[in-house]
Amino acid sequence: MEVTRVFDLLPYQLAKFPKQDMLASKVNGTWLSHSTAEVQEIANHISLGLIHLGLEKGDKVAIISFNRPEWNFADYGIQQVGAVSVPIYPTITEEDYKYILTDAEVKIIFVSTHDLYLKIKKATVGLPIEHIFTFDQIADAKHWSEVKKIGEKENIHRLTPYKNMVEPDDLLTLIYTSGTTGNPKGVMLSHNNLLSNVFACLSRMPVDSRHRGLSFLPLCHVYERMMNYMYTYTGLSIYYAESIDTISENLKEVKPHIFVTVPRLLEKVYDKIYAKGSELTGIKKALFFWALNLGLDYDANAEKGAWFNFQLKLANKLIFNKWREALGGNVRAIVSGGAALQPRLARVFNAAQITILEGYGLTETSPVIAVNCVGKENNRVGTVGTVIQGVEVKIAEDGEILSRGPHIMKGYYKKPELTAEVIDSEGWFHTGDIGDFVENRFLKITDRKKEIFKTSGGKYITPQLMENKFKESVVIEQIMVVGEGEKFPAALVVPAFQQLQEYCTHKNIQYTTDQEMVKHPEVLDKFQREFDKYNESFAQYERLKKFVLVSKPFSIESGEMTPTLKLKRKVIKQNYYKEIASMFEHNL
């Protein structure tokens, strides 16, 4: 059967790969599964319930929840009526909720937990919200099953004309980009936008209906959502992690064959592995770092010789096999996106036979533009891979990446002037990213156009490229390059405090508190040596001349990072105004 609208995925899977565990989640310590037939039936009942409540084609329904099967039940139920889902991060502020719910003209909300329900109740005071349904059972709140029960009393044939009214180019969803500046913008994506991306990425994924995927990136982000749709098309079972904090445990339980992640989480996995290796002693410690150094030197596209290959084979048997076991032992590929991945991480994981597929895209591009494939011929570390089928990419004169094709959004909701700024008259979407092609086919991202700045000497600085290099240091957790209009670039640095403690123990430096250690002379000397080392990779005018160590990590909670873990540079600059000014010796 033909799949032209996203909700067609359900009958397609039911006909081709009927699963007993299409969706699974852990409830009260036990994994509970939902079959394809069950998901289709629940979606139908939700659709009929929503029709009974007066929902019409084009009406907006918000979903505010961490990943769980109910998210999908609501999503498919909304789609089949021709209504538009507005998925929202469960981690944003009350003010942002109010802005998005008002801007999108949301009529109905599905929300997951008690705390979120209370937050949404406050945010919706004075708004014309007709119903709020919860996924958890909450006193004095309407449970989502009420919608389902209403639908169970309706004739299933009543749904058919609603589904028939939905066209492939109809609006599927409004996704509000978290944005590093200003109010979020509603990105309008159609059924065809998402499905074109699903079909174009299929050949890149080394999984099928025999396999399982672990899902933990928020479904409200188009990246994880498109992957979930692709999993459904291929018949792969989707298991939802309990939370970000339980990923390690859930990996061992589910033993997935694939999962998608952002570089920040891969960095944390690597840091944990490194920390455990550092705790070893004697021959075990020596073997660990021997294997690690081999991995860091690995390049699938370079012939390293028989001796290197023999050592790597041995390292995989003795050391790296434990890494694979920690990820469940079955991982065929980890897809990384959302931000630039440090090449050293890709090298060491690939050396450990854990294939990393780095890709690139934006919410506005549904999202994938390019992605690496399995196999060394079609995978280049340090790039985001080759452009997917049916998508065009060209590099503008100023280096900006432009893209055109069926994946490009319909526009920004109620913002035609902003849409016209990013989609030109020839249909090219201006990504705002700077890049180039390696070997004429592998796309490489070098920076964000808006983040590149000039020093007072007129020299261009590319912060993201530099930050990625400096994060190769095991003692640097986060870094932000500053210095626009100044004589030289400098940086705010959040140390990797666990590694810093180990360094202090090794050097017999008494570790007190993070706040005191970022000012300790011997710690500052250590970081200066790290800066001297990594500055060697850059031209004289690019080198970071000064730095300030800060004791609190940049976080979503502090407003310094977006929900997709990108730096909100403007907020960080405001929060650390004095520290930045001190590096350039400004009078405050």
DABEL-V879753 format. One record per pair of residues at least 24 apart in sequence whose C-alpha atoms are under 7 Angstrom apart, sorted by sequence separation. I is the first residue (numbers start at 0). GAP is how many residues later the second one is. D is the distance in whole Angstrom. If there is no record, write none. Layout:
BEGIN
I,GAP,D ; I,GAP,D
END
This chain:
BEGIN
56,24,6 ; 57,24,6 ; 58,24,5 ; 59,24,5 ; 60,24,5 ; 61,24,4 ; 62,24,5 ; 63,24,5 ; 65,24,7 ; 107,24,6 ; 108,24,6 ; 109,24,6 ; 110,24,6 ; 111,24,6 ; 113,24,6 ; 167,24,5 ; 211,24,6 ; 212,24,6 ; 213,24,6 ; 214,24,6 ; 215,24,6 ; 290,24,5 ; 332,24,7 ; 359,24,6 ; 403,24,5 ; 474,24,6 ; 55,25,7 ; 56,25,4 ; 57,25,5 ; 58,25,6 ; 59,25,6 ; 60,25,6 ; 61,25,6 ; 62,25,6 ; 63,25,6 ; 64,25,6 ; 93,25,7 ; 97,25,5 ; 208,25,6 ; 210,25,5 ; 211,25,5 ; 212,25,5 ; 213,25,5 ; 214,25,5 ; 215,25,5 ; 358,25,5 ; 402,25,5 ; 403,25,6 ; 473,25,7 ; 474,25,6 ; 56,26,5 ; 57,26,6 ; 59,26,7 ; 61,26,7 ; 63,26,6 ; 96,26,6 ; 97,26,6 ; 207,26,5 ; 208,26,4 ; 209,26,7 ; 210,26,6 ; 211,26,6 ; 212,26,6 ; 213,26,6 ; 214,26,6 ; 357,26,5 ; 358,26,6 ; 401,26,6 ; 402,26,5 ; 55,27,6 ; 207,27,6 ; 208,27,4 ; 213,27,7 ; 215,27,7 ; 357,27,7 ; 401,27,5 ; 402,27,7 ; 45,28,7 ; 94,28,7 ; 197,28,7 ; 207,28,6 ; 215,28,7 ; 290,28,7 ; 401,28,5 ; 454,28,7 ; 93,29,5 ; 400,29,7 ; 401,29,6 ; 454,29,5 ; 455,29,4 ; 9,30,6 ; 42,30,5 ; 46,30,4 ; 323,30,7 ; 400,30,6 ; 453,30,6 ; 454,30,5 ; 455,30,5 ; 456,30,6 ; 41,31,6 ; 42,31,7 ; 45,31,5 ; 46,31,6 ; 287,31,6 ; 452,31,5 ; 453,31,6 ; 454,31,5 ; 455,31,5 ; 517,31,5 ; 547,31,7 ; 193,32,6 ; 197,32,5 ; 319,32,5 ; 399,32,6 ; 400,32,6 ; 454,32,6 ; 517,32,6 ; 42,33,6 ; 43,33,6 ; 46,33,6 ; 399,33,6 ; 400,33,6 ; 454,33,6 ; 517,33,6 ; 38,34,7 ; 42,34,4 ; 46,34,6 ; 346,34,7 ; 399,34,4 ; 400,34,6 ; 345,35,6 ; 398,35,5 ; 399,35,6 ; 315,36,6 ; 398,36,6 ; 514,36,5 ; 546,36,7 ; 513,37,6 ; 545,37,6 ; 342,38,6 ; 342,39,5 ; 365,41,5 ; 394,41,7 ; 213,42,6 ; 364,42,5 ; 365,42,7 ; 24,43,6 ; 212,43,5 ; 364,43,5 ; 24,44,7 ; 59,44,7 ; 61,44,6 ; 211,44,5 ; 212,44,6 ; 213,44,7 ; 214,44,6 ; 216,44,7 ; 363,44,6 ; 364,44,6 ; 23,45,7 ; 59,45,7 ; 60,45,6 ; 211,45,6 ; 212,45,5 ; 213,45,5 ; 363,45,5 ; 22,46,6 ; 59,46,5 ; 60,46,6 ; 61,46,6 ; 62,46,6 ; 63,46,6 ; 64,46,6 ; 210,46,6 ; 211,46,7 ; 212,46,6 ; 59,47,6 ; 60,47,5 ; 61,47,5 ; 62,47,5 ; 63,47,5 ; 64,47,5 ; 60,48,6 ; 61,48,6 ; 62,48,6 ; 63,48,7 ; 295,48,6 ; 298,48,7 ; 297,49,6 ; 297,50,7 ; 295,51,6 ; 294,52,6 ; 295,52,5 ; 294,53,4 ; 297,53,6 ; 487,53,7 ; 488,53,7 ; 490,53,7 ; 488,54,7 ; 489,54,5 ; 492,54,7 ; 494,54,7 ; 385,55,6 ; 488,55,5 ; 489,55,6 ; 490,55,7 ; 491,55,6 ; 492,55,6 ; 493,55,6 ; 294,56,5 ; 385,56,5 ; 488,56,6 ; 489,56,5 ; 490,56,5 ; 491,56,5 ; 492,56,5 ; 493,56,5 ; 384,57,5 ; 385,57,6 ; 487,57,7 ; 489,57,6 ; 490,57,7 ; 491,57,6 ; 492,57,6 ; 493,57,6 ; 383,58,7 ; 384,58,6 ; 491,58,7 ; 493,58,7 ; 382,59,6 ; 383,59,6 ; 493,59,6 ; 382,60,6 ; 383,60,6 ; 382,61,4 ; 381,62,7 ; 382,62,7 ; 469,64,6 ; 69,65,7 ; 6,69,6 ; 6,72,6 ; 255,72,6 ; 6,73,6 ; 254,73,4 ; 256,73,5 ; 257,73,6 ; 262,73,6 ; 251,74,6 ; 254,74,6 ; 255,74,6 ; 256,74,4 ; 257,74,6 ; 259,74,6 ; 260,74,6 ; 261,74,5 ; 262,74,7 ; 251,75,6 ; 254,75,6 ; 255,75,6 ; 256,75,5 ; 257,75,5 ; 258,75,5 ; 259,75,5 ; 260,75,5 ; 261,75,5 ; 300,75,6 ; 250,76,5 ; 251,76,4 ; 256,76,7 ; 257,76,6 ; 258,76,6 ; 259,76,6 ; 260,76,7 ; 261,76,6 ; 262,76,7 ; 299,76,6 ; 250,77,5 ; 261,77,7 ; 262,77,7 ; 262,78,5 ; 81,80,7 ; 80,81,5 ; 81,81,7 ; 460,81,6 ; 79,82,7 ; 80,82,6 ; 79,83,5 ; 81,84,6 ; 83,87,7 ; 84,87,7 ; 85,87,6 ; 83,88,5 ; 84,88,5 ; 85,88,5 ; 86,88,6 ; 83,89,5 ; 84,89,6 ; 85,89,6 ; 83,90,7 ; 78,93,7 ; 49,97,7 ; 48,98,5 ; 48,99,6 ; 45,101,6 ; 48,101,5 ; 45,102,5 ; 48,102,4 ; 44,103,5 ; 47,103,4 ; 45,105,6 ; 41,106,7 ; 44,106,4 ; 47,106,7 ; 44,107,6 ; 47,111,6 ; 205,126,7 ; 341,126,6 ; 88,131,6 ; 87,132,6 ; 86,133,5 ; 221,141,6 ; 221,144,7 ; 222,144,6 ; 221,145,6 ; 66,149,7 ; 66,151,6 ; 65,152,6 ; 66,152,6 ; 4,163,5 ; 3,164,6 ; 196,169,6 ; 203,169,5 ; 196,171,7 ; 67,172,6 ; 193,172,6 ; 66,173,6 ; 192,173,6 ; 186,177,6 ; 5,185,6 ; 4,186,5 ; 4,187,7 ; 200,187,7 ; 3,188,7 ; 199,188,6 ; 5,189,7 ; 199,189,5 ; 199,190,7 ; 16,192,7 ; 195,210,6 ; 196,210,6 ; 195,211,6 ; 192,213,6 ; 193,213,7 ; 22,214,6 ; 23,214,6 ; 24,214,6 ; 192,214,5 ; 21,215,5 ; 22,215,5 ; 23,215,5 ; 24,215,5 ; 192,215,7 ; 20,216,6 ; 21,216,6 ; 22,216,6 ; 23,216,6 ; 24,216,7 ; 25,216,6 ; 192,216,7 ; 16,218,5 ; 12,219,7 ; 12,220,6 ; 188,220,5 ; 187,221,6 ; 188,221,6 ; 12,222,6 ; 186,222,7 ; 187,222,5 ; 8,223,7 ; 187,223,6 ; 8,224,6 ; 186,224,6 ; 187,224,6 ; 274,224,7 ; 186,225,5 ; 187,225,6 ; 185,226,5 ; 186,226,6 ; 337,226,7 ; 184,227,6 ; 185,227,5 ; 179,382,7 ; 178,383,7 ; 177,384,6 ; 177,385,7 ; 179,388,5
END
